Amino acid sequence: MVLELTPQQIDLLHACLAESTEELHDEVLHTDHLQMRLELREKLDRLHALQRQVEALMQQQEQPSL
């Protein structure tokens, strides 16, 4: 399945991912339970990967088409 997103949707997705990543990072730092912290860290890693993909899309949109 391929998702087609407008530039505005990509910008919004990027902003939401940045906010979610920041909040999840704070949760990882303030969680005392080791297993919970490891699970949160895995989710944070997946969010970072998604954020990098969105940033790559944003860069592609900025480049002029030939």
C-alpha positions as CSV (number, residue, x, y, z in Angstrom):
1,M,0.0,0.0,0.0
2,V,1.3,3.4,-1.0
3,L,0.2,6.6,0.7
4,E,0.0,9.8,-1.3
5,L,0.4,12.8,0.9
6,T,0.2,16.5,0.1
7,P,3.1,18.7,1.2
8,Q,0.9,20.2,3.9
9,Q,0.1,16.7,5.2
10,I,3.7,15.8,5.3
11,D,4.6,18.9,7.2
12,L,1.8,18.2,9.7
13,L,3.0,14.6,10.0
14,H,6.5,15.8,10.6
15,A,5.4,18.2,13.3
16,C,3.3,15.5,15.0
17,L,6.2,13.0,14.9
18,A,8.5,15.5,16.4
19,E,6.1,16.3,19.3
20,S,5.4,12.6,19.9
21,T,9.1,11.8,19.9
22,E,9.8,14.5,22.4
23,E,7.1,13.3,24.7
24,L,8.1,9.7,24.4
25,H,11.7,10.5,25.1
26,D,10.6,12.3,28.3
27,E,8.6,9.2,29.3
28,V,11.7,7.0,28.7
29,L,13.8,9.2,31.0
30,H,11.2,9.3,33.8
31,T,10.2,5.6,33.8
32,D,11.6,3.6,36.7
33,H,10.6,0.2,35.6
34,L,13.3,-1.3,33.4
35,Q,11.1,-3.5,31.2
36,M,8.8,-0.6,30.5
37,R,11.7,1.7,29.7
38,L,13.0,-0.9,27.2
39,E,9.6,-1.1,25.5
40,L,9.3,2.7,25.4
41,R,12.8,2.9,23.9
42,E,11.9,0.5,21.1
43,K,8.8,2.6,20.3
44,L,11.0,5.7,20.3
45,D,13.4,4.1,17.9
46,R,10.5,3.2,15.6
47,L,9.3,6.8,15.8
48,H,12.8,8.1,14.9
49,A,12.9,5.8,11.9
50,L,9.5,7.1,10.7
51,Q,10.6,10.7,11.3
52,R,13.7,10.1,9.1
53,Q,11.5,8.7,6.3
54,V,9.2,11.8,6.5
55,E,12.2,14.1,6.4
56,A,13.5,12.3,3.3
57,L,10.1,12.9,1.7
58,M,10.3,16.5,2.6
59,Q,13.7,16.8,1.0
60,Q,12.4,15.1,-2.2
61,Q,9.6,17.7,-2.4
62,E,12.0,20.6,-2.0
63,Q,14.1,19.4,-5.0
64,P,12.8,20.6,-8.4
65,S,11.6,18.0,-10.8
66,L,13.5,17.5,-14.0
